Structure formats: structure tokens, C-alpha cells
Amino acid sequence: MVMRNLIKKNINLEKRRYYGEHLTSIEIFKKFILPYIKEKLYRHTWVDLYAGEGNLILPILNYIDKKERIEFFTNRIYLFDIQEEKVKKSVCNAISYGIPEAVAVKNIIKRDTLKNYPDFINNKDYPVLHITNPPYLYIGYIVKKGGRNFTYFKDENKGYQDLYQIALINDLRNGIKEMIYIIPTNFIYGDSCSNKIRNDLLKFYDIERSFIFEEKIFKYTGTNVGIFFFKKKTKHFTENIKFHCIKIKNGVSKNMIYTLKPENNYKAGDYFNEFTRIFKSKKHLSVKFYLNSKELLENKGTKKLEVIDANKFIGKNYEIKSIYVNDKLYNKILNNTLFVRTIDTGSEDGRAGLYEIKDVFNVKGIIVSKPYRTHPIQLFFEPEIGYNDQINLKKYFNLLLEYFREQEDSDFLTTFKYSESSYTRKYLGLNKTKSLIYTFPILEMSNKEKIDFYKIISKENSLDIIEFVKSFNKYRGIFNE
């Protein structure tokens, strides 16, 4: 019996992943959506194209007089889902609100609305307000697992990175003027994973408000999600989008004002990007990521080094192994002492940033046979810089990274996934790592300037460091206020 239940549980999990399905709590609707729509229930046709059990639309019926419910449902509510069992469940739920089964089955329809949009909903007497928790499934996972979902990303949908993005762009193509979406927060925090959908969508829609949940609200996923209220612009503008956001973590709310700028791909977290764009050194350090197994094979020798293998674990630790390399690679590894931790671990001493390899792993290098973004990644600088320069770069990098995280509530970083840590775990991409390293201006400094710069870094005051960088670049004619 236990084995049978375990197999059933695994089958259900795979099915949810296959459809990108995350069922919505009625309480989420009541608390975060209903207050903003209850005054206009009779002004719209209410639609959910990915309805699941109908929990984002059917509760509206509680606020409709019982004498009017059947007529209201018949003329103003349409629910769709790709799964037969979800359609049946929605019908049962509609019946519980007093809707006859014969009426419910006409407006609760089995349909693959990602592929086959029901354009008839626009022919009703009242404008559509689409409230939905669409499927979200990243294209990388789809490619890895295969299956029919990859067909959604062909032709006009090429370039989108997640199923929820296709849902959004379908609404734009079909002229929907108002939507309320529950979607992953990478919609506003992501880089390459969401630049295209933001640029395509936000030319035409404003975001009126949002709620960001930095805590778990769905049983079967650790993905951080937000509720976004979209309204179509009266004119097609490429302009800043400003809106109020409430962030919620561990039951505590934080009020934010976001300004999404088109020059930043409408991405939240602009201060970091402005700094790295404006103060990129003309003559900056180049950085290469990863020490891979191919390079080891090409540089075999007799010099022994201990390294960790980022692809192999013994228990909870990376496997330590000895490698034998030639003088060239031996010196290269020894002369580059830093690695980047791209993912917050959840502990205060495990935040994303630059670290010394020997301090964390007690070895000289980090090898990879297959690179992953979540690995600890060794950095290799050109031109090579001394140990003292690397330590000051590490301090500079981490101080400024933490400063910008505090200033922007880490919004310029991609949310990694839900955790119960005291802060929301974030992913520091390699492009952002490069961009901050590129502002470290030591290749343009005289020895005296470098000494002064390192004295300021040693005091660990982020604002003083930023002011020095601004002044230095202004003096060099790179930046003019």
C-alpha cells in the first residue's frame, strides 16, 4: 500500500510538471484579488483560460444574488482547462454555488487554450477581464524532458522562455484589455529568461499593482510568484512603468514603488544596472569562468594540485582530488584564487559573491566536467593580477553587491526559489558578475591611486567606495554628472 501511494504521488508530480499546473487557493483570490474587482463584477465577462478547479473565478458567485447567479454565470463566466478531470472538478464546484450542471458544462470547457485561443470570448456584451494562474514551465526543463510542450515555442512564439509567457502574449494578440496573472516573479526580476516577454508586452500594458510572495503559497512548487494587475494602455508607448508593489515574506508586508525602464528591458532593479553601465572601466579586467576537464587533458604534467570536482559529491561535500598539470596551468590555477558563488545558500555567510577557494574548500582550484550555473566557479583574470589585488577586488565586489541588494531589496537579482531562510535566495548571473568586476578600475590607476583606493576599500564603507569610483571616472573624463 505504501509503495502504491508513493508511485501514485510520483505520477501526480510528473503530471503537474508536464502541464505546468499549480492549483490556486480560494483564499488567495479573496485576500489579494477580490478587493480590486468586487465593485465591477457587472462590468465584465470573467474568464480563466487555465482554470484548474475554477478557484479564481467561481468565488465571484458568492457576491451575486442567488436569484441572479444562473443568468450571471451563463452570460459572464467562461472557464477552460486542458485536463478533463479539472473540467469535471470545476463543474462540480460550479454546482456547489447553485449553478445547474446543464448550465455549467456549457461554459466550463476542455480546451488547450495555449494552442487554440477561444476568440469568441471577445464577442460578448461585456469586456473580458482575464484572471488566471497559467501554467508555468521553463523551456529548459521542457527540452530536457521532451514531450508535446515544446511545440508551443515554435513559429510566432519562438524566443519565449516559459509557458506563462505564451499565455500573456496570447492575450495581447487577442486584444484583452485587463488581466490579473499569478506568475513567477522572474517576470520582473529575470534577465534572459524574461527580457523578451517584458519588452513585447509592456509596450502595450501598464502594471497597475502587484503582490510579490517571497514565501511558499503553492503546495507543490518552490517557485516564488507574484500577482500582477495588467491594463492595456490607451496608446502604444515605450515609457517608464511605475506601480505599487507589496512584498510578503513570513507574513510581513513591505510596500515598494517600482519603476520599470525600457532601456533596462523593463526589469526591476535599475540602480545596479545604471552603476555598472556608467562606470564600466574603459580598460577593465577580463574574466574567464570555469576550469574544465578539457583544459586539464590539454595540459597534463607532473605538477600536483588538489582541487574539488564541482560535479561530484561525497556526502554533502564536493569530492577532493589530485590533478597533475604542466607548469603553465599550474601557475594559472595558483595565481587565480577566487571563485564566484552564484546562488545564495540561505545562510548569512553563504550569500552570493566572491570568495577565496582555499578559505572555503581548502584546495587550490575548482574543476568542472559539465558546467552548471549553480556551481562554485573559479575565476581567471586577464591580465593576471596579484593576490592583494584579488583580495581587494573580492572586498570591493561583495561590499557593493550587498549595498545594491540593500538599496533595491535584491530586485536586480533573479529569485532562485522559495526557502525558509531569513532572506529570499537569489541567483547572481555571470553577466552581472562580469559587469561589477568591470567597474573595478585598477588597470587605469597609478600606484598612488591604487593605494588610496585600497585604503578606502579597507574601511568597508560602500558609499565612500562609490564616491571614489565616481570621482575617479569623472577625473579621467569617463563620467560627467
N, C-alpha and C positions, 0 to 999 in steps of 0.2 A: 504493500500500500504506500509506504514512504517513497519507494523508488518510482511508483506510478505518479505520485503527486509531484515529485521532483522533475520527471520528464514532462509532465503537463505544464509546470511552471516555466521550464526552459522553452517549450514550444510557444507559449504565450509571449515570452520575452522576445523571441525571434520574430514573431508575428508583429509585435508592436514596433520593432526596429524596421521591419520590412515596409510597414505603412507609415512610419514616422509618427506614430499615434501617441498622443498624450491627453488623457481624458481630463476634462475641466470640472473643478468643484463648483457646485452651485453657490457656495459661499464667496468664491472669488467674484462671481457675477454680482451678487448682492452688495458686496462691500466696495468694489472698485469700478464697476460699470454702471449699475442701475442708477446711482445718484446723478449721473450725467445724461441719462436718457429718459428718465421717468416723466419729465414734463413734455415730452414729444412723442409719446407712444402712438398717437393717432396721426402723426405726420409722415410716417414712413412705412415701407414694406420691409419686414425684418427677415434677413436671410443669413444662413450659415451654410456655406458650401462644403464644410468639412465638419459636420455637426456632431459626430460621435453619438452620444446619447441625448443630445439636444439641450445640454445644460446652460448654454449661453443665450438661448432664445426662449425656450418654453417657459422659464420662470416669469417672463413678461406677463403671462396669462393670469398670474396671481393678482395683477394690478388692473385687470379688466373685469368689469362687472360680469357676473356669471351669465346673465341674460344675453350678453353681447359676445361671449367668448367664441362660440362656434362661428359666427359671422366674421369676427376679427381674425380668427385662425384661417378661415377659408380665403379671405381676401388679402391678408397681410403677412402671413408666416410661411416660409419655404425653407425646408431643411434637406440637405443632401449628404450622403456618405457613400464611400466606395464599398463598404463591407455590409453584407446582408444582415448580419447579426446586430450591427449597430443601428441599422434602419429599423429593425424589429423592436429593438430596445427603445428607440425614440418614439415609435408608435405607442408602445406601452406607456411611456412617460406622458405622452400627449393625452392618452385616455385618462390617466390619473388626474389631469387638470380639467376633465369634463368634456373632452373632445371625442365624439363617436369614432370608432375605428374606421368606419367607411369614409369619414371626412379626413381623418389623419393620414390614411395611406395615399391620398391624392396629393398631399403637399409634403410628404416625407418620402424622398425618392432615392433609390440606389443609383448612383452615377459617379463616374470618375471625372470630377469637375476640374481637376488639373488639366486633363486632356480634352474634355468636352464641356466647355463652359455653357451653362444654361442661359443663353441670352434673352430668353423670354421673360426673365425677371425684370428686365428694363421696360417691359411693355405694360406694367401695372399702373394703377392710378396714382400711386404714391412713390416717391423716390426711394431707392434701396438704401438701407443702412446695413452694411455687412459687418456682423460681429462674428469673429471666428478665432479658434485656436488651430491653425492649419497644421498639416504635417511638417515636421522639420527633420531633415535627414541630409547630412553633408555629402556632397558629391564624392568626396574621397572615400567615405565608407561604402557608398553605393558601388563605386568602381571596384573596391576591394572585394565586396561580396557578390557582385554581379546582380543579375535579375532585371526585371522589367523597368525599375525606377529610372535607369539610365536613359531610357527613351525620352523622358520628359525634358532632358537637357539638350536636345538636338534642335537644329534649324533656328528659329527665331529666339529660342531660349538658350542658345549657346553662350557660354560665359557666366551664366548664373551658377551659384555655388551650393544652393540648398533648395529643398522643395518649397519652403515657405516663401522664397524669393519669387518663384514661379507663380505662386498664389497671388502675391502682391502685384506683379506685373500684369497678370491676367485681369485683375480689377481695373488697372489703369487702361488697358486695351479696350475694356468693355464699358468705360465711361462711368464707373461707380464714383460717386461724389463724396461719400463718407464711409469710413471703415474704422473698426476697432479690432486690432490684432493683438493676440498674445503670441509673441515670437521670441526667439533667443536674443539676448542683449548684444550679441555680436552684430546685430543690425546697425547699432550706432557706434559700437566700440571696435569693430573689426576693421582690418586693413584689406588685404586682397580678397578675403572671404566675403566682403560685403560692399566694397567700393562701387561695383557696377550697379547693384540694385539701388543704392542710395542716389547715385548720380542720375540714374534713369527715372527713379520715382519722385525724388524731392524737387525736381524742376516743376512738377505739376501739383504736388501736395504740400500743405503745411502740416506740421505736427502740432496739435492744439495742446496736448498734455501727455504725460506718460507716468507710469509707475514702474520702477525697477526693483525686482526682487533679488536680493543678494542672500537668499535663503531658499531652502527646498520647499516648493509648493506642489510638485507633482511626485507621486509615489515612485514612479519607475524611471525617473531621469534625474541626473545631477546637473543638467543644463540650466544656467541662470536665464530667466526670462523676464520680459517686460510687457506691459500693456501700453500700446501706442494708439492714440486717437488721431486719425488722419482726416483732413478735409481738403477737398480739391481747391486749388487757387482759382480766382476769377480770371487771372491772366497767367500766361506761361512766363515765369520769372526765374532767372538764375540769381538768387539773392540769399542773404543770410536767413536762417530759420531759427527763431527764438521761441522757446517754450519752457513751461514749468514742469519740473520732474520731481517726484517724491521717491527717494530710495528707501528701501525697507530691508533691514537685516536684524535678525534676532528680536523682532517685534518693535524695533526702534526706527522711527521715520526721520529722514533728513531731507529738507527742502533744497532744491537746486534750480538754478536757471541755466539752461543750455543755449548756446549759440552755435549752430552748425553752419560752417562756411563752405561755399562751393569750391574755393581754392584748396580746401583741405578735404575734398571729397565728402563733404557734409559729415565728417567724423567728429564725434565728441572728443574733447581733449586737445585744445588748439595751442595752448601755451608752450608745451614741449615742442611741438612741431614748428612753431614760429621761431623758437630759440635755435633749434638745430638747423633750420633753413637759413636764418640770417647770419649765424655765427659759425658756419662751416668754414674752417680754415682754407685759404687758397692752397697752402702747402700743408696737407694733412697726412697723418699716418694712414697707411693702407693696412687692412687687416684681412687675414685669411682664416677661415674656420675649418676645424677638423684635422686630425692626424689619422689618415685612413690606412687600411691594411695594404692597399696597393703601393703606397709610398714606402711602407716597410719592406715589401718584397723587392722594390727597385733599389733599396739602399741597405742591403744586408751587409753585415760586417762583424767585427769582433768586440765592439764596444757594448758593454752590458748596461741596460737601464731597466728599472722597474716602472711599470705603468699599470693603469687599470684598463680593463676592457669594458667599455660602456654598453656593450651588447650582451654581457654575461654577468650573472649574479651567482653568488654563493650565499644562500640565505637572503638577508636584506642588504648585503653589501656587494659592490662591484668586485669582480674577480681581479686579483692582482697577478700579473705575470711578468716574466723577464723577457726582454727582447734584445737582440744583438744587431747592431747597426754600424754603418760606416761613420767616419769622423764628421762628415758634413751633416748628416741627420742627427747625430749625437749632439753636436753643438747647437743645432737649430732647436732641438727639444729643450735642452738645458737653458738656453737663452730666452725662452718664452715661457714664463712662469705662471701665466694667468689662464683662467677659464671663465666662461660665462655660464651662469645658472639662469636658464631662460624661464623657469617655472617656479613660482613661489611654492615652498614646501608646506606652508601653513604655520610654521614656527617663526618666531621673531628673528632668529638668527639664520633662517633659511630663505630669505627673500631674494627675488631675482636681482642679479647684479654680477659684478666681477669679484673673483676670489682667487687666492693663491692655491695652486694644485697641491703643494706639499702640506699646507695647513689643513686642508680638508681631507685629502686622501693619503697623505704620507708617501707619495710616489713622485716621479718626475714628469709623467705625461699621461695623456688620455687617448687611447686608440679606439677607433670605430671600424667595424666591418660594413655596417649599414647605418648611415646617419639618420637620426630622428631629432625632431625639434626639441624634444623633452630631455635629451641627453645633456650631461655636462660637456661643454665643447671647448677644447683648447684653442687659444688664440695665437696667431703667428703674425708678427708685425713686420712691415717693411716701410722704411729701413728699420733694421733691428735697433731697439733702444735698450738702455741699461736697466739693471734691476731697480735702481732708485727711481728711474722714470716710470717703470711699470707700477711700482707701489703707489706713486703719486697719481698715476692715471686711475688706478683702482679706487683710491680715495675720492678723487675728483668725480669719477663716474658715479659711484654709489651715493655720494653726498647730493649731487644734482638730481639723480634719479629719484631719491627719496624726497627731495624738495618738490619736484614736479608732481610726484604722487600725492604729497600732502596738499599742494595747491589745487590739484584737479581731481582729487579723490580717486586717483589712479585711472581716470577715464580714458587716458591716451593709450592704455594697455588693454589687451584683449582679455576678457574674463575667461579663465581656464575652465573651471567647473565648480559647482557647489561644494562647499566643505563646511565643517563645523568649527573651523579655526576662527580666531578673533578678528581676522580680516578676510576680505574676499580674495581668493587666489587669482593671480593674474599671470599672463604669458607675455614675456618680453621678446619680441621678434628680433631676428638677426639684423633686419634692416634698421630697426630702431637702435640696436646695439651699435651698429656702424655709425649711424648719424650722430650719436652722442660722442663717440670716440673721435669723430671728425672735427669736433669743436675744441679738442684738446690741442692748443696752438704751439706746442713746444718746438716744432720744426722751424718756426718763424722767429723764435726768441734768441736773443743774445744770452750769454751765460748769466749776466746780471739780472736780466728779465726773468730768466728761469728760476733763479734763486728767490727773487721776490715772489714769484708765482707760487712756488712750493711752500714758502713761509705762510702765505695766505691759506693754502690748502690745509696746512698743519693745524690751523686754528679751527677748522671744521665749521666755518660759518658760510652757508650756501649763498646767502645774499652778497657777501663780500667777494666770493669767487665769481659770481655772475657779473658783478660790477667791474671786477678786474678784466674779465673777458670782454665786456662791452668797451671799456676804456682802451684796452689793447687793440681791439679791432678798429675802433674809431681813430686811434693814433696812426694805425697802419693804412687808413683810408679804405678799409673793407666795409665799415658800417658808418652811416651818418644818420644821426637821430633827426 
